[in-house]
């Protein structure tokens, strides 16, 4: 028969203490630098490269995807703020699209 852990993994890939580690700051910095460089050179989003790289250094897939999405939100907010401060945002159009 299967162990309880094997049975649980059949239905979910959520991280457990057994299959997820916390990589060092140096490794994650390398992932970020590499993903940014490769993503910009290839003309694709950094998350396309970052998620597989994070999983290769021991981050669970769910955490890697969440981390990538947090980066997208931060980048989007900083870009929106820069355009707003430069007077390049039509507030009415933005509110219409957002709602």
Buried (B, 14 or more C-beta within 10 A) or exposed (E): EEEEEEEEBEEEEEBEEEEBEEBEEEBBEBBBEBBBEBBEEEEEBBBEBBBEBBBEBBBBBBBBBEBBEEBEEEEEEEEEEEEEEEEEBEEEEEEEEEE
